[in-house]
Amino acid sequence: MEKQIAAIFSLLSFNYLMFKYWGTWKVTLLALIVNYFFICILIKSYIGLPKFIEDFNVIFIFGICILGAYNLWRKNKAGTLTEYEKRGWFLMRIYSSLFILALLVFALIFIFMEYIYGVYLWSIFMGYIFRLRLIVLGGS
């Protein structure tokens, strides 16, 4: 219930600000995108969303993040970043570096798991295949 109340309050307050500063196409686009996500939150909290809409939302948010990073990179290259945008650009580079480092550590742990934990991935995989064969064929 708290999610619904917070989403309705956010929707109303955001739309108030959008109507107050209405006029440019960027504000209109931002209003449409944010209203789409708020409505998805409300629908999801009451009846749920289909899987393809949730997948679309993830891809859509990822695309918005990529476009924002590209915009900051372009403004940084041109030298037109404000002080606030410079701090955001710095933080985004730090978060991106930490994310890439986490992926690298996960990949290394996965690759060298047999040396670290003594677990052989191939034997685990074959054990699952053997159990699945027993289940399907009805063996013990």
C-alpha angles and dihedrals in degrees: 000000000000090000092055093048092047091047093049092047091048091047093052096044093045092049090049090056092045092053090046093054097032120143114082128079091238091060091047092051092046091050092051094048095047093045089051091055094044091051090049089053091051094047092045092052093053109033107356131242129262116258094248092057091051090049090048090051091053092049091044093052090046090052091050090051092050091049091049092050090048091050092051091046091051093048090046091052090050091046095236100121118129120223091260092051091047090058090049091048090051092049092047091053090050093049091046091050092049091048092051090046091051091050090049092050091048091050092048092048090049093048096045097035094118091057095043102042102014090243118137111211093203092056091049090050092048090047090056091048091050092050091047090051090051092050094047095044094041097239126147 
